[in-house]
């Protein structure tokens, strides 16, 4: 806020001394939005001498006078993914804590790294501190940097606030996250649930959505009917891991086969197929 005659440059200098009878004009000047905590404010109007929402307030100074400029807005105090991972399946929620200075009609938008967006209603009937959360789906919700945006109005449709925008990191576990996993016939790539008794081998495919931390040891182990199978096993490699199992000069014995992928000694994903 500034004044004419000069002297006020609020919020650093908010008082003015001048001669009696002088007309003082106060002007609301939009300033940069605070960055931390994430806040957004908009000028709402004047109180005391002036009682309007105009950007200026003019009055004749006949005595000591107090003029109050009112801003309304919202602030985000916390935005985070609070999740635990088990075999590439997340369990937890996205949590948001925010406050509003008055009744608010707000919309939140969370944009995925892929560009997909999810919206949610953050409207509130009165001033206060509030929270919002939603559970993380077990599928198609992967680690990365998401974009949070909050927009709308506070204290009525005449007072839209500048949008609040911030990145929110969905942290991957150290062992990584597998987005897709399946088994195909040896030499093939199409997913199968069962292989014929004549199958000479099987190939497991794992596709990482988030790689294990650098330096992590990645291993693949095959099991038949719950017991480790010691046939020839292909070495895994990332970012897409493939591993085969087979029997030299013959067919795979009948039974249920499981392929277990580990990183840093932690099971990341496992897949299975019936043979015979």
C-alpha positions, 0 to 999 in steps of 0.5 A, a space after each residue: 500500500 502506498 500514499 499520496 502525499 508520500 510516506 506510507 509504503 506498507 507493510 514496512 512503513 504504515 504511518 503518515 504525518 502531514 498537515 491538518 486538512 490535507 487530502 490523503 489518498 491510499 492505494 492498494 498495490 499488489 505485491 509478490 506472493 509469499 513463497 514459504 509457507 505457500 500463501 496467496 492473498 488478494 485485496 478485499 477492501 478498506 475499513 474505518 474511514 473508507 468502507 469499499 473494495 476500491 483499490 484507492 481510499 481518499 479522505 481529508 485528514 482532520 485528526 488522527 485517523 486509522 484506516 484498515 486494509 483487509 486482504 483475504 487468502 489461503 495458505 498451504 502448510 503441508 502437502 505430502 505423500 505418506 506411503 509405505 511400499 510392499 512388493 511395488 504396491 503402495 499403501 498410504 495417502 496424499 495429505 494436504 493441510 491448509 488454511 483460509 481466512 474466510 469462506 472459500 470456494 477452492 479447487 485442488 488439482 494434482 497433475 501426474 508426471 504423465 500429464 494426467 490430472 486429478 481434481 478435488 474440492 477444497 471449499 470451506 464455509 468459514 475461516 480456519 485450518 483444514 485437512 484433505 486426503 485421499 488414499 493412494 490407489 494400488 495400481 497406476 500411481 507411481 513415484 515421481 514429481 507431481 504438481 499441486 495447484 490450488 485456485 478459486 476465491 475467498 470471501 466471495 466470487 469477486 475475490 479470486 486468489 492467485 493460484 498456489 502451485 508447488 511440486 510434491 515428490 512421491 518418493 520411490 522406495 530404495 528397492 524401486 517399483 515395478 509397474 508391470 510383470 508377467 511370464 511368457 513362453 521362452 523366446 516370446 513376449 506375450 503374457 501367459 497364465 499357463 504353459 503346455 507340458 511341452 514347454 522348454 522354458 519360460 521368461 519372466 518380464 519386469 518393467 520398472 516404473 522407478 529404478 532401484 537406488 544406484 548400486 543396488 544388487 538386483 537378483 532373480 530367483 525361480 521356484 517350482 512348487 515353492 522350492 528353488 528351481 536350479 535350472 539355467 537362469 538368465 541374469 537380470 538387467 534393468 531398467 527392464 528385467 528379463 529372466 528365463 528358466 529352462 531345462 537343457 535338452 528337455 521340457 520343464 517339469 509340470 508344476 507351478 513356477 514363481 519368479 521372484 525379483 529382489 533389489 537390495 535383498 527386498 522382494 520388489 515383485 513376483 510372478 507365476 505360471 502353471 506348466 502342464 
